[in-house]
Every structure is written in C-alpha cells, then in structure tokens.
Amino acid sequence: MELTAANVTSLPSSASTAIPINTLSVNETLFYIGLAVIGIFGNLLELFILYRTRSSSNQKHVFMLRCMATNDLIVVVALLVQVCVNFKRPDYMRNHVWSCRLRVVWRFFMLYSGCLAMVMAIERWVALTKPFFFYQNNISLRQLKLMVVILWFGEFCLVCAPIFGFGLYWDEKLSLCVRYRYAKKPLDVLYAYLYFCHGVFLCSTIAYTNLAVMKALCMKDSLQNKHNGTMRRSNRESSLTFNTITKEERSFGRLMFLLCVAFVTCWVPQMISIPLTRFVEDESRVLPFTIAGDILLAIHFPLDPFLYVLQQWTLVKSVCFSELRPKNKENANDGRISTRTTDEVFLQQQF
C-alpha cells in the first residue's frame, strides 16, 4: 500500500535523512545550526592540525583521519545549508525532486563516514594484534588508498541506488520526498533491508574491532604487570619505562572504548528504526524513536573530530600556538635543535 497524503504529512521526519522536512521551529533551527557550526569548526581545526603535523611516519593513520575529517566536513556543511533552506523555504525542500536527490547524496557521505571509521578500526586492530608479518607485509598506504576508493564506489552505488530505481526516495503521486524505510513495493522493501543489513554490519565490525583492541591491550598489560615486579627488583630504570608505556596503552584502550560507545550510541538507533517502521503499524509510536535516532546521528559528525584528534589538548596547543612561542635555542655543543618538533610529538600520539 502506498503512503497516503495524510500519512506523509503526519510524519514530519519521514522524508529527511537527519532533520525533519516540515517547517522547523526557531529552537530546532538554532539547535541544528549550532551542531553544524561546531562540526565545521572542529573538522577545520582537525584538518589544520593534520596539515601542520605532516611527517613521513604514521602516514596510514593520518591519511584515514584526513579522509574522515573531509567527509564529516561535507556532512556538516550540507546540514547547515539544508537547515537554513528548510527554515526559509520548507516547500522547496520536500516538493522538488532535485532536493530529494541531493538529500540522498548527503546520506551517502553520512554512511561513508561509518565506512571510514570501520577501516580505521580494522587497521588499528590488525596493527596491534598482528604487527610484524601480516600488517607490515599486507597493509600499506597504497592499499589503504585503494580500499578507500573501492569503498567510496561501493557506498555510492548502494546509497544512490534509489535515484536509479532501486529503493524509495520520491513519491511521484504526492510529489514529496519519502524515506526508503517507508517503502511498500517489494523491490523498495528489499532495498530498505539491504541498507539495514549494511548498517548493522558496520556497527558490528566497529564494535568488535574496538573491543578486540581493548582486550589485546588488557592482556598485554596483564602480562607486563606480572613481569613488572621482576623488572622493578632487577632494574629500576626499566621498570619505569614499562610503567610509562603501560599508561599510554591504557589511555589508548579507554579511547577505543569511548569511540565504540559513541559510534554505537549514535548509529544503532538509526538502524533499529528501519525494522520498527516496517513492523509497527502505529506510526506515532515509532516517530519519537525515529526523531531521537536522527538527532543522535546529527550529533555524531560534529563529535568525530573531538573524539579522534581534538581531545588531545597537548597536541592541539603544540600545533596551534607554536607560532606564538619563542624559537628553539640551538644546542651549544652540536648546533642541533634541543627540543622535539611538532611532527615528533604527533607521531607519539595515539588516535
């Protein structure tokens, strides 16, 4: 059964990807604009820090961070544009097919951010669990770039498939944007479940790899703690070195847990709303959950730069305020710089 006009108009968020398509109130508009401004500032600052910390080492992770920051920046800029246009011209946002197509493309960048997070999580997991043979011989910067391009093409084909007839995004009879999850035709329903399975796969992979990194760090820390007593008795200096490394690894493990919780919290409600929409007949009961999922997903993209880079305040200060500090004095013995450069500081940071 096709959606009726009453059903479409009674679902204020059924034709958007992260924001309602009905006329936004002033408070709602300010909320989304605030999220977009924070996201633009955070992602631009992250890109600036990554640009200032160019180095020949750790290129793979820096490359992935740049890809994610650029992708998230596109998402939050599109969010700001859509909110402003939706506030001024709500009819244009929901009654023109090209605005719906642009919204589908915007959804592609949103889902592609999850793919980049998955690749980063897998790269961290492999680097920690199999660092010597598999990681060094099979995971290179060139292979990561190839993987990013392949994922980009695959995600584009999946998310933009409704534009080419596989999936729902536009109701010809009502001339309204409609979300894929409200599909009624068999082919459109198949696309909704395909999208759901893909999202669940992303969430499961990211959760598993991040938890596996935490488990590996905990096991390594446990083994080192057993040996730490002997090290402390035999060599006090070596014992201090072990304590320092263990502290950094523990901090990295806590970061992995935080990334896992943040991603699952922001993405899982969006995925769960797909089967709920399919099986719950009373749409008013699903609507609050759908709106909550949209808000959490909108929060995710401004939050990314603060989770991955900007939470390291020492790194941010060393990069942003380096020009304000006096230049390093040369060593009187050999004329070399006596302090570490920003690149060296960055290389020792764990994201």
QUIDANOR-V324510 format. One line per field, one symbol per residue. phi: phi as a letter, one per 40 degrees, with the letter a starting at -180 (. if undefined). psi: psi as a letter, one per 40 degrees, with the letter a starting at -180 (. if undefined). burial: b if it has 24 or more other C-alpha atoms within 12 Angstrom, else e. A space follows every 10 residues. Layout:
phi=???
psi=???
burial=???
This chain:
phi=.ccccccccc bcbcbbbabc cccccccccc cccccccccc cccccccccc ccbcacbfcc cccccccccc cccccccccc ccccccccbc cccbbbcccc cccccccccc cccccccccc cccccccccb cccccccbbb cccccccccc cdcccccccc ddcbhbhbaa ccccfbcbcc cccbcdcccc cccccccccc cccccccccc cccccccccc cccccccccc ccccaccccc cccccccccc cccccccccc ccccccbcdc ccccccccbc ccccccdccc cccccccccd cccdccccbc cccccccccc bccccccccc cccbgcccbc ccdccccccb b
psi=hihiddddde geeefideii eihiiddddd dddddddddd dddddddddd defhieifdd dddddddddd dddddddddd ddddddddgd dddeehdddd dddddddddd dddddddddd dddddddddg dddddddehi dddddddddd ddddddddde dddeegiheh hddefihhid efididdddd dddddddddd dddddddddd dddddddddd ddddddeddd ddddhddddd dddddddddd dddddddddd dddddddddd ddeddddddh dhdddddddd dddddddddd ddddddddde egdddddddd eddeiiihii hddeeiheii iddddddeih .
burial=eebeeeebbe bbbbbbbbbb bbbbeeeebe ebbebbbbbb bbbbbbbbbb ebbbeeebbb bbbbbbbbbb bbbbbbbbbb bbbbebbeeb eebbbbbebb bbbbbbbbbb bbbbbbbbbb bbbbbbbbbe eeeeeeeebe eeebeebbee bbeebbbbbb bbbeebbbbb beeebbbbbb bbbbeeebbb bbbbbbebbb ebbbbbbbbb bbbbbbbeeb beebeeebee eeeeeeeeee ebeeebeebb ebbbbbbbbb ebbbbbbbbb bbbbbbbbee eebeebbebb bbbbbbbbbb bbbbbbbbbb bbeebbebbe eeeeeeeeee eeeeeeeeee ebbebbeebb b
